[in-house]
Amino acid sequence: MSSTIEEIGSIIGAQRSGNTPAAIDWILTDSRSLCFPEETLFFALKTKRNDGHKYIPDLYTRGVRNFVVSDLPENLADYPDANFLQVAQPLKALQRLAAKHREQFQVPVIGITGSNGKTVVKEWLYQLLGPDRVVTRSPRSYNSQIGVPLSVWMMNEQTELGIFEAGISEMGEMEALKPIIQPTIGILTNIGGAHQENFASTQDKCMEKLQLFKDCDVIIYNGDNEQISSCVSKSLFTAREIAWSMKDTERPLFIEHIQKDETGTTIKYRYLGFFKEYRIPFIDDASIENSLHCLAVALYLMVPPETIAERMLHLEPVAMRLEVKEGKNGCVLINDSYNSDFASLDIALDFMARRTEDKGRKRTLILSDILESGQTGSLLYRQVADLVHSRGVDKIIGVGPEISAASSRFELEKHFFRTTTELIDSGILNGLRNEVVLIKGARAFHFDAITDLLELKVHETILEINLNALVDNLNYYRNRLKPETKMVCMVKASAYGAGSFEIAKTLEDQRVDYLAVAVADEGADLRKAGINSSIIIMNPEVTAFRTMFDYKLEPEVYSFHLLDELIKAAEHEGVSNFPIHIKIDTGMHRLGFLSEEIPHLIDRLHRQSAVIPRSVFSHLVGSDAERFDSFTRKQIETFEQASTALQEGFKHKILRHICNTAGIERYPGAQFDMVRLGIGLYGIDPFTNKVLHNISTLKTTILQIHDVPADETVGYSRKGTLQRDSRIAAIPIGYADGLNRHLGNGHGYCLVNGQKAPYVGNICMDVCMIDVTGIDCKEGDKVIIFGDALPVTTLAEWLDTIPYEILTSVSNRVKRVYYQD
Ligand SMILES: *Cc1c(COP(=O)(O)O)cnc(C)c1O
C-alpha cells in the first residue's frame, strides 16, 4: 500500500526540497533497521539521547533517498537525487501520517492500555481471534509515541481487525496516540504504580489512559477495581461498557466461579443471561485477569462461547522478547518458535542482523510456512525472499508445503522440507557449526522440537532434587514407628530449600497425615497449587487469619493473646470448630503455654465454639545429642503431664506429639500419637550427621578456564595469591545463589569430574573461581557444589554451622529440577 512522496508531503504539511519521484512502502526511524532503501522514508527524530539527522549521510550511501527532517543538511548538493520533507517536528509528522493512514480503514480496532499485561492481552486476543480474520497488530510491545505510529502504518487492504497497545509515561501523551489508533474497542487492563513519576496520582494516570477510549463503541475493564470504575464513570463516555466482575452480579459479565487445579484454571461466567465456562492452561492471577479481558472482547465480537472455550484451552505463553540461547557446536540460537507472521519475521531478522557479538558467523534461518497472513502464496513468499536477501541471511531451511513450493524464489544456500519431522530426520541440523540460527515457525509446526535438539543443555546452576530418595527417607523413618503413629512432614522454608510444592505433592501421594509450614502464605501457595492434605501453620500471623480460614490452614496456638485474637476473628467470620494445635513450652522457652496455664486454657476453650484443639505438642531442644538426654527425658515427662491434663478437659481425642527427626530415632517410647519429621526427610540424620539418601545436588558448569602464573591474585581485593602456576576456572555461582562467602580463599572445595577443586580468592556475588590445576577438565564440564560425593554435612562443618542452614540458603533464583530415578 504505497503512497507517493507528494501525498505524504501534503499530509504532514512539509516544505519539500528535491523532486525525485518516489513511492513509499516503509517507514524507518532507526537506521539499523534499514531493509528496502528505495521505498523507505526515513524520519530523523530527535530524542533525549540521540538525533536521527546524524544518520542521513550513511543512509544516503546505502540507497535511501527520502527523508523527513527538521533541519536541512548544510550541503544539500551532496544529495542530488534525494527528497527532503522539512517540518518543525518530525515525530509529530510521523504521528500525523499514521493517523491519516488509520482513517482509511473502517475495520474494528482494539486499543489496549494499562500498567501491565498489555502485550499478553494483545497476543492472546490474536490467538483467539486470528484464526477467523486477518489481524494487524503491534509487533512485540511497540507501544510508545514512535512504536504506535509504526504499528498502525502496517495496516493494509487485507486488515480485518487491528490490535494495538498504547503505553504512556507522561500526561498528554494519550492525546497524541488516540487519533493514531482510533480504537473502536478499548481495554484498560489495570492501573498500577509503573511510570508513576510523571503523574500527580494514579487517578490522574487512570484518567489520562482513558482518553484513548473517548470515541470507542465499547470499553472493557475490571469492574471490581474501584478506582478504574470511578474514573470510567467520571469520564462520562457514551460508549457501552463491559465491566467484568467477580462480585457484582449486576455487571454485564459476571464471573461466577474460578477453580484452580494443578494444570489450569476453569472459569465459569454469565453473559447475556447465559452460563458458560472455559479453561486456561495457567493458574496465576495475572493470567486469569488477562483471559477475562480477552473473553469480554471475544464475546463482544460475537465469537461463539464454544469456540472461545476451545481456543482458551490452547492459549500459549507469550515470550516477551526473543530468546537467545547457546546451541551445540558453537551455534547461537535465536528462538522465536511461537509465531511466524511477516512483521515479526522482519523484527527477528533485524534482531539477528544487529547482533554484533555474532559477527563472522554464518546466519541461518529456519522458517516454517507463514500461516498467519491474509496474503496469497506467491506474493507473500516473494516478499519473504526479498526480506531474507536484504537482511543478510546466508542459509535458509524452509519447512512446510507452501514455503517449499516457493523455493525457487530464494537465492542463497537453501534446504526445504515438508514437515518438521522430515527436517529432523534428515540429519542436516547436526551439521550446523558456529552459526547464528534464527528459529521461527508457526505454532502448528512445533519448532520447539528443533530448539530442543539444537540447544546446549545444562549450562546453568541448578539444584537437582531426587524425589525417590525423598520417599526412601520417609519410609526409613516410617519403619521406626508403631503402625498407628501418625506423621507430620515439615515442608517449612520451601521444604528446607528443596521447593515446597513438588515435595508436598510427593508426600501427599505417600499419604502422610499432615504437612507443616511456617507462615500462612506458604500454606496458601500450596493450596493454590492443588495440595489437599491437612496443613499446620507454625507461625500464624494475626493479619493472616482470613487466609487460614479461606484455605483451611490449621494454626499453631501458643499464647492467650493469639488465642483470643483467633477466636475473635473466627467468630467474626462465622467460622466454628476450626482445628488448632496447642503448643506447650517444656524447656525450649521460645513459644508455648506453660503447664500451670493448662486449666485456664481449658476454661477459655470451653467458653467458645469457634476453634477446637486438634492436637497438643511440644518441641525437643537437644534430642540429637546424648549430653542432653536427661533434659530431653524431663521435657517428655513435662509434656506427658501437661498434655494429659489438657486431654482430660475434653471428650474428643486430642493428638499428642513431641518428636522431631532425632526424637523419632532416639526416643521410640515418646512417639505418643504423632511425630514431626523434618531434616531426616531431606536425607540428613541429625544424630550421626550422616546422609541417609541424598536428595539434593547443587551443580553448575565451568564457564571459562585461565592459566594464571604463580604470584598473581584471583578475584576481588587481591585475596587469592597463587603459590604456583595454576589453572583457574570460573563457575556461575556466587554468594547471591547461597554459596557461603566464607568458603572462599581455600576454606572449602567443590568437585570437578570427581576431584577436589578449592575455591580461590573471594567468592563474588554471581561467580566464583576454583583451582583446577591438574584436574582433567574443560569449559562446559559439570561442577558439584554439594551432592552424593560431597555431602551438605561436610560444608556445614567447614562453615561451623548446621546442614539446615546450608540447605535453606540456596537462593530462589537457582532453578530446582526434580527427577525420579
Ligand atoms: C522444624 C520443626 C521440626 C522438625 O525438626 P527436624 O529437626 O528438622 O526434624 C519439628 N517440630 C517443629 C515445631 C519444628 O519447627
The ligand as an SDF file (V2000), in Angstrom:
LIG
                    3D

 15 15  0  0  0  0  0  0  0  0999 V2000
   11.2440  -27.6700   62.1380 C   0  0  0  0  0  0  0  0  0  0  0  0
   10.4910  -28.3380   63.1790 C   0  0  0  0  0  0  0  0  0  0  0  0
   10.5190  -29.7490   63.3220 C   0  0  0  0  0  0  0  0  0  0  0  0
   11.4090  -30.6370   62.5130 C   0  0  0  0  0  0  0  0  0  0  0  0
   12.6830  -30.6810   63.0680 O   0  0  0  0  0  0  0  0  0  0  0  0
   13.8460  -31.5790   62.4400 P   0  0  0  0  0  0  0  0  0  0  0  0
   14.9780  -31.4440   63.3490 O   0  0  0  0  0  0  0  0  0  0  0  0
   14.1330  -30.9750   61.1080 O   0  0  0  0  0  0  0  0  0  0  0  0
   13.3060  -32.9340   62.3190 O   0  0  0  0  0  0  0  0  0  0  0  0
    9.6830  -30.3140   64.2570 C   0  0  0  0  0  0  0  0  0  0  0  0
    8.8790  -29.5530   65.0280 N   0  0  0  0  0  0  0  0  0  0  0  0
    8.8430  -28.2200   64.9470 C   0  0  0  0  0  0  0  0  0  0  0  0
    7.9520  -27.4510   65.8390 C   0  0  0  0  0  0  0  0  0  0  0  0
    9.6440  -27.5620   64.0250 C   0  0  0  0  0  0  0  0  0  0  0  0
    9.5910  -26.2260   63.9200 O   0  0  0  0  0  0  0  0  0  0  0  0
  1  2  1  0
  2  3  1  0
  2 14  2  0
  3  4  1  0
  3 10  2  0
  4  5  1  0
  5  6  1  0
  6  7  2  0
  6  8  1  0
  6  9  1  0
 10 11  1  0
 11 12  2  0
 12 13  1  0
 12 14  1  0
 14 15  1  0
M  END
$$$$
